[in-house]
Amino acid sequence: MADVKEGFFYTKTHQWFDPGTKKIGLTAYAAEQLGEISFVDVEGLEGAELTQVEMSGDEPTSDPIDATVESSKAVGDIYSPVSGKVTTINSDLMDEPEKINEDPYGAGWLYEIEPSNWDGEKGNLLSAADYQSFTAE
């Protein structure tokens, strides 16, 4: 089973949010399921206002954000775990998409966000233990 990082918050769409650094990325589980990631485009996120993914059970009911992650197995949809304005994108991923596979909770982050409703939205996210249980199902 893929690892999770304590202190981060997770979505059922396999993104993580670190409230300390305000960075967002794909989980190790997502990277494992996608296989070798060959292309990442987060350029369209710079300055974007994003809204938290809405869920109906385990399925998202909102549209994915304007970013692309592709692998030999699939094209992955990305949803934002929190609402807010994107302040920085990880442009290194454009040339080195494999960073997501190698270090999903570190160098493989996608973007930083300034949350607009963190206190109101954090209850919609999973803890590390809850996410681990969710991916074990």
C-alpha positions as CSV (number, residue, x, y, z in Angstrom):
1,M,0.0,0.0,0.0
2,A,1.2,3.5,-0.8
3,D,2.3,5.7,2.1
4,V,0.5,8.8,3.4
5,K,2.0,11.7,5.3
6,E,0.8,12.6,8.8
7,G,-0.4,16.2,9.2
8,F,-1.6,16.5,5.6
9,F,-5.3,16.4,4.6
10,Y,-6.6,14.2,1.7
11,T,-9.4,14.0,-0.8
12,K,-11.2,10.9,-2.1
13,T,-9.9,12.1,-5.5
14,H,-6.4,11.4,-4.3
15,Q,-5.0,14.9,-3.8
16,W,-3.3,16.1,-0.6
17,F,-3.1,19.5,1.1
18,D,-0.4,20.6,3.6
19,P,-1.8,23.4,5.7
20,G,1.8,24.3,6.8
21,T,3.2,25.0,3.4
22,K,-0.2,25.4,1.6
23,K,1.0,23.1,-1.1
24,I,-1.2,20.6,-3.0
25,G,-0.2,17.5,-4.8
26,L,-1.2,14.0,-5.9
27,T,-0.9,11.3,-3.3
28,A,1.5,8.4,-3.5
29,Y,-1.5,6.1,-4.1
30,A,-2.5,8.2,-7.1
31,A,1.0,8.1,-8.5
32,E,1.2,4.4,-8.0
33,Q,-2.1,3.8,-9.7
34,L,-1.2,6.1,-12.7
35,G,2.2,4.4,-13.1
36,E,5.1,6.4,-14.6
37,I,3.9,10.0,-15.1
38,S,5.1,11.3,-18.4
39,F,3.5,14.8,-18.7
40,V,2.3,17.4,-16.3
41,D,0.7,20.8,-17.2
42,V,-0.1,23.1,-14.3
43,E,0.7,26.4,-16.1
44,G,-3.0,27.3,-16.5
45,L,-3.4,27.4,-12.7
46,E,-1.2,30.5,-12.0
47,G,-3.4,33.0,-10.3
48,A,-6.6,30.9,-10.7
49,E,-9.4,31.0,-8.1
50,L,-10.2,27.3,-7.3
51,T,-13.1,25.8,-5.4
52,Q,-13.0,22.7,-3.2
53,V,-14.0,19.5,-4.9
54,E,-17.6,18.5,-4.2
55,M,-18.3,14.9,-3.6
56,S,-21.3,12.6,-3.7
57,G,-20.1,9.5,-1.8
58,D,-16.8,8.6,-3.4
59,E,-17.5,10.4,-6.7
60,P,-16.7,14.0,-7.5
61,T,-19.6,16.1,-8.6
62,S,-17.6,19.2,-9.5
63,D,-15.4,19.7,-12.5
64,P,-11.6,19.0,-12.4
65,I,-9.2,22.0,-12.3
66,D,-7.3,23.3,-15.3
67,A,-4.3,21.0,-15.0
68,T,-3.2,17.8,-16.7
69,V,-1.3,14.7,-15.5
70,E,-0.7,11.9,-18.0
71,S,0.9,8.5,-17.7
72,S,1.2,5.4,-19.8
73,K,-1.9,4.1,-18.1
74,A,-4.2,7.1,-18.0
75,V,-4.9,10.8,-18.0
76,G,-5.6,11.9,-14.4
77,D,-8.2,14.5,-13.4
78,I,-7.1,16.8,-10.7
79,Y,-9.4,18.4,-8.2
80,S,-8.6,21.1,-5.6
81,P,-8.8,19.9,-1.9
82,V,-9.4,23.5,-0.8
83,S,-10.8,26.8,-2.2
84,G,-8.6,29.7,-2.8
85,K,-6.2,31.5,-5.1
86,V,-3.2,29.7,-6.6
87,T,-0.1,31.6,-5.7
88,T,2.6,29.4,-7.1
89,I,2.9,26.5,-9.5
90,N,5.6,23.9,-9.6
91,S,6.9,24.6,-13.0
92,D,9.7,22.1,-12.5
93,L,7.1,19.4,-13.2
94,M,6.8,20.5,-16.8
95,D,10.4,19.2,-17.5
96,E,10.5,16.6,-14.7
97,P,7.0,15.0,-14.3
98,E,8.6,11.9,-12.8
99,K,9.1,13.9,-9.5
100,I,5.5,13.1,-8.7
101,N,6.3,9.3,-8.8
102,E,9.7,9.8,-7.0
103,D,8.6,12.3,-4.3
104,P,4.8,12.9,-4.3
105,Y,4.8,14.7,-0.9
106,G,7.9,16.7,-1.5
107,A,9.4,17.8,-4.9
108,G,6.3,16.4,-6.7
109,W,3.9,19.1,-5.4
110,L,1.6,20.7,-8.0
111,Y,0.8,24.2,-6.7
112,E,0.5,26.4,-3.6
113,I,-2.8,28.0,-2.7
114,E,-4.0,30.8,-0.4
115,P,-7.0,29.1,1.2
116,S,-10.1,31.3,1.3
117,N,-12.2,29.1,3.6
118,W,-9.9,26.7,5.4
119,D,-11.8,26.6,8.7
120,G,-15.0,25.9,6.9
121,E,-13.6,23.3,4.5
122,K,-11.1,21.2,6.4
123,G,-14.0,19.1,7.8
124,N,-14.6,17.9,4.2
125,L,-11.2,16.3,4.0
126,L,-9.7,13.0,5.2
127,S,-7.0,12.7,7.9
128,A,-4.0,10.5,7.0
129,A,-5.5,7.5,8.9
130,D,-8.9,8.0,7.2
131,Y,-7.3,8.3,3.7
132,Q,-5.2,5.1,4.4
133,S,-8.4,3.3,5.3
134,F,-10.2,4.6,2.2
135,T,-7.4,3.4,-0.1
136,A,-7.3,0.0,1.6
137,E,-11.0,-0.7,0.6
